[in-house]
Amino acid sequence: MVQTKSQEFHGASIFGNNIDVSLTGARGDTDAYVLFDGLQLQGSQNENMYLDQQNETVICAANCTFQGMNQSGTVGGDSDSAIVIGPDATTTTGLTPAILSLRQGYFDPGPSVTDNSYYDIRFDQNSGGRTCNCAVTLAPDMLDLYGGAPPGTPSTNVTKNVVGATSYAPPLFGNGATAGKSLTVLPNEIGLGTSTSAITSAGSGLKLRVQCGTTLGTAKIVALAGGSTAPVTLFDNIGSGVPGCE
């Protein structure tokens, strides 16, 4: 599976192997990928999938099912998992950190659900105790049929490496991100557009807001928390020539 730049499988059912899908090795093409549009893995002696590749993202777009793993009955370790991510799995800096992206489907651990050592997604460590420099992204419709907290949430041994709407860790952006308006941002920067709408309370938490500053043409950052509609100014008179504040 690493002989060409990219591979696409439009419907794949793989049953009854030691490991149903295993992907390792490095790619020189940083935009290489493996795409499954429909993937059913079942009845493996060990884990359903093992990934330890470099510079190659695996994507399952829909109908991604993992079930009947660990037919060997091992308690603990790689076999007691649906997916195992090796410590060398990584993608090139500046591109997506996702080594695996699962868009829709389910994990069905069956009897393994009563095994406290089982994980839907297990991250292996190297001899120094380090896991991969990567992330696994999960869409809201990727579920565990038997458990999870909250119910349906796939299980993992390293929550910081799992990203998505089923929420383990904060979202990771390969580039900068903006809220409200399109701003000029670089990687590792976050932009907030100037807000001129009526002030509302934050509810159960705190929110930040950018408004026109006290001095003409500047901006300020304010915060609101709870039920209060009285903003607290954190920084005032920032910059100059801010559109809408002149």
Number of C-alpha atoms within 10 A of each C-alpha: 14 16 8 11 15 17 14 14 12 11 13 13 11 15 19 16 17 19 23 22 17 16 18 16 15 17 19 11 14 17 15 18 22 19 18 21 16 18 21 19 25 24 21 25 21 26 33 33 23 23 22 20 23 23 23 29 25 22 20 22 18 17 19 22 22 26 20 22 34 26 18 14 13 17 15 13 15 25 27 29 29 31 26 24 26 22 20 21 27 23 24 16 11 10 13 19 21 24 25 22 20 23 20 18 24 23 26 22 24 12 12 23 17 11 13 10 15 24 25 27 26 25 23 21 14 11 8 6 8 12 19 19 18 24 24 20 24 23 17 15 17 24 23 20 17 18 17 14 9 8 11 18 23 25 22 20 15 15 16 14 21 26 20 20 14 19 17 19 15 12 11 16 14 14 14 15 18 14 11 10 11 11 14 11 13 12 11 11 12 14 17 17 14 20 14 12 7 6 13 13 17 16 13 9 10 13 14 16 18 19 21 22 21 13 15 14 17 20 24 19 20 17 18 21 18 12 13 14 15 13 17 14 16 10 13 17 15 16 12 14 12 15 11 14 17 12
